[in-house]
Amino acid sequence: MKYNQVEPHINEDDIKNVNEYLRSGGWITEHVKTKELEKEISNFVGREYAITVPNGTIAIYLSLLGLGLKNKKIAVPNITMIATVNAILWADSTPVLIDVDENLCMSYEDLVVHKDLDAVIFVPLNGRTGDGEKINDWCKETGINFIEDSAHALGSSYENTMCGNLGDMSIFSFTPHKIITMGQGGMVLTDDQEKYEFLTNLKTFNRQKDKADWHEDFGLNFKITDLQATLGLSQFERIDSFINNKKENYKNYLRLIDNDAVSVLGFSDNEVPWFFDIKLDSLSSKEEFSNQLNKEEIETRNLYPALSKQKFLKKYRESELLISERIHEKILWLPSSNSLVEEDIEYISEKINSVNA
Ligand SMILES: Cc1ncc(COP(=O)(O)O)c(C=O)c1O
């Protein structure tokens, strides 16, 4: 038996629902199922509006366009998936790399020394919420925009609000390794009706309401399909069980891992552990650890490299990035699929405990 670091959780209900949709005579492309999904997710996080798009990268890009953030300076945490920073570059803006704190989220202290920013993209990385609310308050006081890249964090909450409901715009991603999946898919959320309408028009060719081939303005096609939305809705029906499963598996890893070379990174009760992460003392012990686990058919994944270490992004390093540039080498993600149950975590933990690194 091989344990993948992550895999999608597809059950018979998902298959039945997609099957029924295909037999329903629906036109497959975006229509009522997509609207239903937008309603479910915006209600869940408490946002007024949601706009579904083909993926999370496009969702971040559209958030930037929606807020007029072209040719601007935008703070981004030095540890995040590459899409966050590439969306900034796509919008012809300049990223400013900000160090992270022990939660692996953007550091408030490191952010506030930067005076000439136009916006912040905060990432509740791996479902941890860090200083997100404090940074949002600071953005409001400073008069700059806050975008929440909540790709990992469906179901997690800050102290006062759910992830996906912070700042001017927030986004989700629905790739196969996310909390719920529809293969590919992304969503922009906002409470601002004007921005919602702007992005909805932009993503549907800005077509006149009578559906003629007359167009109010420039527009593109960032629609998804009702086929995907059907899977998304079906997955979303299991959101509570996915969240409980992630939380239980995290507690079991925490209880069972007992190897002096390893520390299990913590989560608060309000956070949904997306991936289970462990920290080793050094790059070499992390590599040794993952090699030994791989020999046991237990797949791991390295945390994202610090953005400042990527060749094409080095020029955006404006200041010391002491934590992120050290910590990224030491963190490993363990098997984290929604299909894992207690016996799997017991088995994996036993193997972790017998590694000598
Ligand atoms: C933090 C973060 N933001 C954005 C994205 C981009 O999402 P997508 O892969 O749907 O484009 C990802 C994807 O994994 C991510 O991890």
The ligand as a MOL file (V3000), in Angstrom:
LIG
                    3D

  0  0  0     0  0            999 V3000
M  V30 BEGIN CTAB
M  V30 COUNTS 16 16 0 0 0
M  V30 BEGIN ATOM
M  V30 1 C -1.7080 29.5780 -1.8090 0
M  V30 2 C -2.1480 29.2950 -3.2150 0
M  V30 3 N -2.6250 30.3050 -3.9530 0
M  V30 4 C -3.0360 30.1250 -5.2100 0
M  V30 5 C -3.0010 28.8870 -5.8000 0
M  V30 6 C -3.4200 28.7330 -7.2210 0
M  V30 7 O -4.5380 27.9720 -7.3750 0
M  V30 8 P -4.7890 27.1500 -8.7420 0
M  V30 9 O -3.8370 26.0020 -8.7300 0
M  V30 10 O -6.2190 26.7570 -8.6290 0
M  V30 11 O -4.5250 28.0860 -9.8520 0
M  V30 12 C -2.5380 27.7960 -5.0720 0
M  V30 13 C -2.5250 26.4530 -5.6780 0
M  V30 14 O -2.1640 25.4570 -5.0960 0
M  V30 15 C -2.0820 27.9980 -3.7480 0
M  V30 16 O -1.5950 26.9870 -3.0270 0
M  V30 END ATOM
M  V30 BEGIN BOND
M  V30 1 1 1 2
M  V30 2 1 2 3
M  V30 3 2 2 15
M  V30 4 2 3 4
M  V30 5 1 4 5
M  V30 6 1 5 6
M  V30 7 2 5 12
M  V30 8 1 6 7
M  V30 9 1 7 8
M  V30 10 2 8 9
M  V30 11 1 8 10
M  V30 12 1 8 11
M  V30 13 1 12 13
M  V30 14 1 12 15
M  V30 15 2 13 14
M  V30 16 1 15 16
M  V30 END BOND
M  V30 END CTAB
M  END
